[in-house]
Amino acid sequence: MRHSMFFSDGRRGEFIAMLAALLLLPATLAAQESPGKKNSTTTNVSAPTAQKPPTKPDESVSAMTSLVQLNSALEGLAAKVSPAVVQILVTSYGPVHEENRTQTALIVRQHAVGSGVIVDPNGYIITNAHVIEGAQRIRVALPLPADNGHVVPLGKRRILEARLLGEHKETDLALLKIDDTDLPTLRLLSQQRPRVGQLVFAIGSPEGLQNSVTMGVVSATARQADPEKPLSYIQTDAPINPGNSGGPLVDMNGSVIGINTFILSSGGGSEGLGFAIPARIVEFVYQSLRKHGHVHRVEIGAGAQEITPTLAEGLHLAQRWGVIIADVKPDGPAAAAGLQVQDIVLRADDRRVETLPAFSSALYLHRLDEVLKLEVLRGEQRITLYIPAIEHRDAMDKLFDAADPEKSLVPRLGILAIDFTPDLSKELNSLRIQSGVIVLGRAGDFITPDTGLQTGDVIHTLNGSPITSMDALRRAVLALKSGDSVVLQVERSDGLTYLSFEME
């Protein structure tokens, strides 16, 4: 029996009552007197009302019953959630840091373990981007249905190869895919905001210990760890340790309210300062990665900056803090809605805006199918505007539209690419060399060398020979034998660079 009544929204009162009984149990037991004994220090008989009557036996029995029910409810919750939490096994290469090594770096095969959560029964798994960073091979260990928290040897678990569908380093999220169906899943609770004091559970593989469950509360919401970045996190005191990264933070109904991502610790272990990416952000990134392989941004056609005392004094603003609109594009949705330069943003989607990261975060979390509600201060007048947000399409989207999958594949390099044309030059900003082949992305299911190529790279030469078209690239690659050294000259946003590898 799963005791599912403790997970339904309508019976939360019973769950809270159990917790209250648990907290009151020590006091209840301490208040009881042993039979046949009297308090020899009590001599004041003139004030009998000052003494409390003995606790009835039925009360202690009721408290113990509540404790047993609470324990069963927590066991049921763990049994419900754990099957959808997987272990991420990553193999990569990296340097070994040795005190006496001063010249040549020692590169060795490295293994890392993280956590992930299945969000679709067809094998889609969310984890942290830093868990799979630099991965040469990604595998997923699925928990056995009846491990009951026992240690299960790695060889007895189902291990499946995983493909990386996309990652978004800004939010530290990545999407994996395994070839399996009818898998247990957890629901992303993206429509409800977590509450301070809410009971939560962190599930993952701390230090490689699969399906560990810890309990705590939401310590704070919308905690901004880096003032320079708009992202905010859920803070929890549920113990989180290395290996928990990518695992879910769930509520008492077993729904995911966040993905555990990092801790603040002076000693490397849990100190009650764990942080999770809110489910609303996870849902947004998951849908974008699944559909496009990367994340689109929302824009309204306006630019903003933070108000400083000097700026407020020079412009005679009504307040010396907050966010001011510095630019409104003439043909954008903000201009059509009536937003003006020098408007001070007070609220966005009913969220208070006092800093530029708070405004950026509100835009980041805004849904594309909804109108942005913006409350601004214009002079001394408060005005509410409704702005239709539009999707900021990545320049690579237009390149994908121009691609033909059959003609774009280069199997031996494991990439999809297209010819560079003058029409595409504006999508790639200013290139130093106006020719080459544009890399659209990596192709799965091919045994290829680790080329180091990234989406958006422009290949200019291969072993010194100019690459001016896809045909030229294919001819050059076909001429290579297994074990040959390959050097590609590519152009990225930060300039020209060489990529070297051995052909497989």
Helices and strands as residue ranges (DSSP letters): G 4-6, G 9-11, H 12-30, G 48-50, H 57-81, G 82-84, E 85-96, E 106-120, E 124-127, G 129-131, E 135-142, G 154-156, E 158-168, E 173-178, E 199-204, G 206-208, E 212-223, E 233-236, E 248-250, E 256-263, E 274-278, H 279-292, E 297-299, E 302-306, H 309-315, E 323-328, H 333-337, E 344-348, E 351-352, H 356-365, E 371-378, E 381-388, E 390-392, H 395-401, H 405-408, E 409-410, E 415-419, G 422-428, E 437-442, E 458-462, E 465-466, H 470-478, E 485-492, E 495-502
